[in-house]
Amino acid sequence: MTTSATEAAIEAAEHPALSRRRELGAASARSLLLTILGEFVLPRGEPVWTQVLIDVLGLLGVEQKSARQALARTAAEGLLTSDREGRRVRWSLTEAGRRLLTDGAARIYGFGAAAPPWDGRWLVLLVSVPESRRRLRHRLRTRLAWAGLGSPAPGVWLSPDPGKQAEVADVVEGLGLTSVSSSFVGPFGAIGDERTIVAEAWDLAEVEEAYEDFLATFSGAAPADAADVLTHQILLVHAWRRFPFLDPKLPAELLPTRWAGTRAAELFDALHSRWQRTARRHWQRLVAG
């Protein structure tokens, strides 16, 4: 093993978040950029210089070329707009960008909140999409999964939160499937078992494994300085971002005992609160400099 490889192995052994930094930086520059925009640019509502974004992405292991490509791609999607001052370029969120990140922030930061008591009712959606329309089936599956629904059988989707019916109706209408869809709300009947249906609709073992990975990565994290706090905060939020998509947020009655999601949510809230002030102060110093 070379000296640099040995040093990298030692660094990774010190804390999993450090190896996660390199892993994320190598694979998802645009996704990391969106996390940075949502965590620091959105709350300030002010433009930010290209170099600041490139430098912060660099701390996360993103090469300059990849960082510039991520900026260009995000701008091409209508989420960012740029203006020039001399030879320098700065970036601002568009209205669409602010809306996207505001909605995302509401999901991310509200996701770990305790759910109200469950009244035992289910929302069931029946929707028929031919196998030949694979792209439409994929869009439907993605959007319903994002809304927290699971599918125990083809054409059947369900959630223990009937309050999602309006959101589901919007998804169905937006995809032009209203005429081939029906919904029902009510308690589970006398036939079958709720936990069996849950096991068929959602892979909770996979979700719990993701939570355990999150706990292993961030438990005991102790950033060394303000710059390290900033990068840890970005990695923390970035890792947490996927759980509103992965976890259907089932009532406690339907979850395994000692559900790892509860412990992970507590850790996220504690670390985010602990690091937020230092991370934002360091961000402001970078922007001002």
Secondary structure, 3 states (H helix, E strand, C coil): CCHHHHHHHHHHHHCHHHHHHHHHHHHCHHHHHHHHHHHHHHHHCCCEEHHHHHHHHHHCCCCHHHHHHHHHHHHHCCCEEEEEECCEEEEEECHHHHHHHHHHHHHHHHCCCCCCCCCCEEEEEEECCCCCCHHHHHHHHHHHHHCCCEEEECCEEEECCHHHHHHHHHHHHHCCCHHHEEEEEEECCCCCCHHHHHHHHCCHHHHHHHHHHHHHHHCCCCCCCHHHHHHHHHHHHHHHCCHHHHCCCCCHHHCCCCCHHHHHHHHHHHHHHHHHHHHHHHHHHHHHC
